[in-house]
Amino acid sequence: MNAEHNIQTGLPRIILHNTISLDGSLKGFEADLNIHYSIASSLKSDAYLVGSQTILDATEEVPQETKEETHRPYYDPTDIKPFWVVVDSRSRLKGILHYYRQMEYIKDIIVLISHATPKDYQEYLEERDYPFIKTGGDKVDLKEAFRELKAAYHIETIITDSGPGLNNVLLKQNLVDELSLVVAPYIVARAEPKIFVGLELDNHQVRLKALDTQNLGKDHLWLRYKVRK
């Protein structure tokens, strides 16, 4: 499936991976991170796609950037660790990217910006040698950005486990190839964000083909679907 997809579209394969409750909630329950990330690791992606809101939601207090952290870290190009690809056309992550760049389980952060991104943010990225891709007018043109990621960084498979905002954009633009859903044994009784809340589609639906279902133990199930295009 990978080779056929890449030949036909010139795009990386995009896998939407999330842990959800039975009612589709993303929060409000105790997610088993060991299960979530072991499954994500088994999918062998070249990059993780992360929305700026997901990073902001996870960020509490970030230490001030040091002089050493203004320099791009060295990595072996043959290293199998994934890139982080961050969508941030509105420069929301200025001043905190250094904290995440130091994570030992990624190669580096690649930032996706648009032509409307403030000039001072692009200068901030250039001064610190963050690789970035500029596409689209007001917002990032994800399809074009993904093509450049594949061409420039040889990224063949991308996983995203972001919230409904980025999930919805990817589905609406018909960019998702596969859904990987870990279903946790909970029903959440309050208004928590749902994985596909507010999804608007031109065809009113996304048709799926079941690929696999596994019992992961601890009352967790793993559902895999191919998106029919």
C-alpha positions in Angstrom: 0.0 0.0 0.0 2.8 2.4 0.8 4.6 2.1 -2.6 1.3 2.5 -4.5 0.2 5.5 -2.5 3.6 7.3 -2.9 3.8 6.7 -6.6 0.3 7.9 -7.3 0.3 11.1 -5.1 3.9 12.0 -4.4 2.8 12.4 -0.7 3.9 10.6 2.5 1.5 8.1 4.0 -0.5 9.8 6.8 -1.7 7.8 9.8 -4.0 9.4 12.3 -3.3 7.7 15.6 -5.2 8.4 18.9 -6.2 6.8 22.1 -9.9 7.5 22.7 -12.6 6.4 25.1 -15.5 4.4 23.8 -17.5 7.6 23.2 -14.6 9.1 21.2 -13.3 11.5 23.9 -9.6 12.4 23.8 -9.5 13.6 27.4 -11.2 13.0 30.7 -9.8 9.5 31.3 -6.5 8.0 32.2 -4.8 7.1 28.9 -2.3 4.2 29.0 0.7 6.0 27.5 2.8 2.8 27.3 0.1 1.2 25.1 -0.4 4.4 23.0 3.3 4.9 22.3 4.2 1.3 21.8 1.5 1.1 19.1 2.8 4.3 17.6 6.3 3.0 17.5 5.2 -0.2 15.8 3.9 1.9 12.9 7.5 2.9 12.1 6.9 6.5 11.1 9.6 8.9 9.8 7.9 11.9 11.4 5.3 13.0 14.0 2.9 15.8 12.9 2.0 18.0 15.8 -0.4 21.0 15.9 0.6 24.1 17.8 -2.5 23.8 20.1 -1.4 20.3 21.2 2.0 21.6 22.2 0.5 24.6 24.0 -1.9 22.3 25.9 1.0 20.2 27.1 3.2 23.1 28.0 3.4 24.3 31.6 6.6 26.2 32.4 9.5 26.2 30.0 13.0 27.1 31.1 14.5 30.1 29.4 16.5 29.3 26.3 20.2 28.9 26.8 22.9 30.0 24.4 23.6 26.3 23.5 19.9 25.8 22.7 20.0 28.4 20.0 22.2 26.1 17.9 20.8 23.2 15.8 21.7 19.9 17.4 23.8 17.4 15.5 22.1 14.2 14.4 23.2 11.3 12.2 21.1 11.4 9.0 20.8 7.6 9.2 19.3 7.8 12.7 15.9 6.1 12.7 14.4 8.5 15.3 11.5 10.5 13.8 11.3 14.2 13.1 8.7 16.4 14.8 6.8 18.3 12.2 5.0 21.3 13.8 2.2 23.3 12.2 2.6 26.9 13.4 1.7 29.6 10.9 0.7 32.0 13.6 4.0 31.9 15.5 2.3 30.6 18.7 5.4 28.5 19.7 8.0 31.2 19.6 10.1 31.0 22.7 9.3 27.4 23.6 10.4 25.3 20.7 13.9 24.9 22.2 12.4 22.9 25.1 10.9 20.3 22.7 13.9 20.3 20.4 16.0 18.7 23.2 13.8 15.6 23.5 16.0 12.6 23.1 13.5 10.6 21.0 13.4 12.9 18.0 15.9 14.0 15.4 14.9 17.7 15.1 11.8 19.9 14.7 10.7 21.0 11.2 8.2 23.9 11.3 5.5 24.4 8.8 4.6 28.1 8.2 2.6 30.1 5.7 3.3 33.3 3.7 1.2 35.2 6.3 3.4 34.1 9.2 5.0 37.1 11.0 8.4 38.0 9.6 10.0 38.0 13.1 9.0 34.4 13.6 10.7 33.3 10.4 13.8 35.3 11.5 13.6 33.5 14.9 13.6 30.1 13.1 16.5 31.1 10.8 18.6 32.4 13.6 18.3 29.1 15.4 18.6 27.0 12.3 15.2 25.4 12.6 14.3 23.8 9.3 11.1 25.2 8.0 8.8 24.9 5.0 6.7 27.9 3.9 3.5 27.1 1.9 0.0 28.5 1.5 -1.3 32.1 1.9 -3.0 32.7 5.2 -2.7 29.0 6.4 -0.2 26.3 5.7 -0.9 24.4 2.5 -0.5 20.9 4.1 -0.6 19.0 0.8 2.3 21.0 -0.6 4.2 20.9 2.7 3.9 17.1 2.8 5.3 16.9 -0.7 8.3 19.0 0.3 8.8 16.9 3.4 9.0 13.8 1.3 11.3 15.3 -1.3 13.6 17.2 1.1 13.7 14.8 4.1 12.7 11.5 2.6 9.7 11.2 4.9 7.6 8.4 3.7 5.2 7.9 6.7 3.8 10.5 9.1 1.9 9.8 12.3 -0.3 12.4 14.0 -2.0 12.1 17.4 -3.2 15.7 17.6 -6.6 17.0 18.6 -9.8 17.5 16.6 -8.6 20.7 14.9 -5.7 19.2 12.9 -7.5 15.8 12.6 -10.4 17.5 11.0 -8.3 19.5 8.5 -6.4 16.4 7.4 -9.7 14.5 6.9 -11.4 17.3 5.1 -8.5 17.7 2.7 -8.5 13.9 2.1 -4.9 13.6 3.4 -5.4 10.7 5.8 -4.5 7.2 4.6 -5.1 5.2 7.8 -6.8 5.5 11.2 -5.1 3.8 14.2 -7.4 4.0 17.2 -6.6 2.6 20.6 -10.0 2.3 22.4 -9.6 2.6 26.2 -12.2 1.1 28.5 -14.0 4.3 29.5 -17.1 6.3 28.8 -16.5 9.9 29.6 -19.6 11.6 31.2 -18.6 15.2 30.7 -18.0 17.5 27.7 -14.5 16.6 26.7 -13.0 17.2 23.2 -14.0 14.4 20.8 -11.7 13.1 18.1 -13.9 14.2 15.2 -16.0 17.0 16.8 -17.1 19.7 14.3 -16.0 17.7 11.3 -17.3 19.2 8.1 -17.0 17.2 4.9 -18.0 18.0 1.3 -19.2 14.4 0.8 -20.7 14.3 4.4 -18.8 11.1 5.2 -15.4 9.3 5.2 -15.7 5.7 4.0 -13.4 3.3 5.7 -12.1 -0.3 5.2 -11.3 -2.4 8.2 -7.7 -3.5 8.3 -7.3 -5.1 11.7 -8.6 -5.4 15.2 -6.5 -6.5 18.2 -7.1 -7.1 21.9 -4.2 -5.3 23.5 -5.0 -6.5 27.0 -6.0 -4.3 30.0 -9.4 -4.1 28.3 -7.9 -2.0 25.4 -8.7 -2.6 21.7 -6.7 -1.5 18.7 -8.7 -0.7 15.6 -7.1 0.0 12.2 -8.9 1.4 9.2 -7.8 2.3 5.7 -9.5 5.5 4.4 -11.2 4.8 1.1 -10.3 7.5 -1.5 
